[in-house]
Amino acid sequence: MTGRLTLRNKKIILGITGCIAAYKSADILRSLVKKGADVWVVMTDSAQEFITPLTFRTLSGNPCITDMFDKNNETMPLPHISLSDGADLLLVAPATANILGKAASGIADDILSTLLLSCSCKKIFAPAMNTKMWESKIVQDNLKKARSLGIEMVEPDLGELACGQIGKGRMAQVEMIVEHVEKAIGTVQDLAGKRILVTAGGTKELIDPVRFIGNMSSGRMGYEIARAASERGAVVTLISSSELSEDLPGVTIHAVQSAGQMSQAVKEHLPHNDALVMAAAVSDFSPSKKSSRKIKKGEGPLNISLEPTEDILGSVSGNKKGKIVVGFALESEDLIANAKKKLKEKQLDMIVANDISAFGAKDSRVSMIEKNGSVKKFPMQSKYDTANRILDRMF
Ligand SMILES: Cc1cc2nc3c(=O)[nH]c(=O)nc-3n(C[C@H](O)[C@H](O)[C@H](O)COP(=O)(O)O)c2cc1C
């Protein structure tokens, strides 16, 4: 792995249990947030004896969850389940002997211990306790068991403890814990310094002010490419005709509607970028005449004459000036042969041949064909994974 790691777009649940070291969790939280993570704090009852939820609510910008049975929590009626949705990591720091024992035995008697069971994501504990507790047979047995269940440990340090004794049991340093998190779930910033232009969505060609000719593209593929490239450190501009309203942190989005507008936006932005990924499903045809008023049903039957839209990739390829250009092909028959033809005709660096089932779906099965003729087939995978495989091969 090369380059810096980022936690951008990562959802982390930070569990805090009842130790003196709980005050250090505020520094862990600040550091994770600074590195781009979306952090949700969950506190046990004992943890709240040491530090208040207000501190964590303020620093995280998210509600601090303390009660599984909170009747006033209408936004999250099942926090012990819904909080784990989309979570990349459950970090318990500090972790008491008590939570370690619960994790090792499957006890779920409060919000944090229940989340440990409902979260399928990676889990890391940073235990902290008195040396005698740490060295006790049962704690060591629980540690072993928890490890065997897949929980990673950032082991405590040797040093002076809150009780004045010297020995092993002090929570590992904040920097060590954050570094462990970065190594576990961080994304490499291997595209730092690159500028990438991405298009997404199916264009709409107006027939009259309310009707259009469109296609089934959701824009998901372009969105995932923009998301993945931004996470990997690139400066990303997305030209989108998609209806998706998802947050893409760090991505500059320009909304367009028609093929003509998309073509104009690509020409405007391409000179400031190192690469173009044309994931949009641009309409091949547009009505020759657009009615300025809504066409009445009684005016039918209607014959709409269509004219070809501008070939965006074709117009770009003659003027690439060293930029990397990636196109997409989606065909109902002879996919690879047609994709190879398009790659050559449009002088692309790579073409991604999409099975027609990818339209509007969350997953896709693609083949990537490079200008040297190599064809790499990928299994059915999420479009986010496909996006990363495309970016892997582009630079
Ligand atoms: C002042 C004080 C400090 C404590 N420090 C620790 C500690 O460092 N590690 C630990 O495992 N338990 C510690 N405990 C005991 C836990 O708070 C206790 O076992 C509690 O039940 C843990 O609950 P929780 O795991 O749900 O947060 C401490 C208790 C007190 C009163």
The ligand as a MOL file (V3000), in Angstrom:
LIG
                    3D

  0  0  0     0  0            999 V3000
M  V30 BEGIN CTAB
M  V30 COUNTS 31 33 0 0 0
M  V30 BEGIN ATOM
M  V30 1 C -13.2550 5.0240 39.4800 0
M  V30 2 C -13.5020 3.7610 38.7370 0
M  V30 3 C -12.6360 3.4010 37.7230 0
M  V30 4 C -12.8150 2.2120 37.0230 0
M  V30 5 N -11.9280 1.8740 36.0400 0
M  V30 6 C -12.0710 0.7080 35.3770 0
M  V30 7 C -11.1540 0.3450 34.3850 0
M  V30 8 O -10.1940 1.0400 34.0790 0
M  V30 9 N -11.3500 -0.8290 33.7400 0
M  V30 10 C -12.3870 -1.6550 34.0360 0
M  V30 11 O -12.4920 -2.7200 33.4180 0
M  V30 12 N -13.2810 -1.3200 34.9810 0
M  V30 13 C -13.1710 -0.1610 35.6540 0
M  V30 14 N -14.0660 0.1980 36.6000 0
M  V30 15 C -15.2050 -0.7140 36.8800 0
M  V30 16 C -16.2690 -0.5740 35.8380 0
M  V30 17 O -16.7470 0.7610 35.7650 0
M  V30 18 C -17.4080 -1.5400 36.1630 0
M  V30 19 O -16.9330 -2.8700 36.0290 0
M  V30 20 C -18.6230 -1.3340 35.3100 0
M  V30 21 O -19.5850 -2.2960 35.6580 0
M  V30 22 C -18.3200 -1.4360 33.8440 0
M  V30 23 O -19.4970 -1.2850 33.0910 0
M  V30 24 P -19.4940 -1.1240 31.5330 0
M  V30 25 O -18.5590 -2.1370 30.9940 0
M  V30 26 O -20.8960 -1.3920 31.1480 0
M  V30 27 O -19.1020 0.2720 31.2190 0
M  V30 28 C -13.9210 1.3810 37.3270 0
M  V30 29 C -14.7890 1.7620 38.3350 0
M  V30 30 C -14.5740 2.9270 39.0340 0
M  V30 31 C -15.5110 3.3020 40.1290 0
M  V30 END ATOM
M  V30 BEGIN BOND
M  V30 1 1 1 2
M  V30 2 1 2 3
M  V30 3 2 2 30
M  V30 4 2 3 4
M  V30 5 1 4 5
M  V30 6 1 4 28
M  V30 7 2 5 6
M  V30 8 1 6 7
M  V30 9 1 6 13
M  V30 10 2 7 8
M  V30 11 1 7 9
M  V30 12 1 9 10
M  V30 13 2 10 11
M  V30 14 1 10 12
M  V30 15 2 12 13
M  V30 16 1 13 14
M  V30 17 1 14 15
M  V30 18 1 14 28
M  V30 19 1 15 16
M  V30 20 1 16 17
M  V30 21 1 16 18
M  V30 22 1 18 19
M  V30 23 1 18 20
M  V30 24 1 20 21
M  V30 25 1 20 22
M  V30 26 1 22 23
M  V30 27 1 23 24
M  V30 28 2 24 25
M  V30 29 1 24 26
M  V30 30 1 24 27
M  V30 31 2 28 29
M  V30 32 1 29 30
M  V30 33 1 30 31
M  V30 END BOND
M  V30 END CTAB
M  END
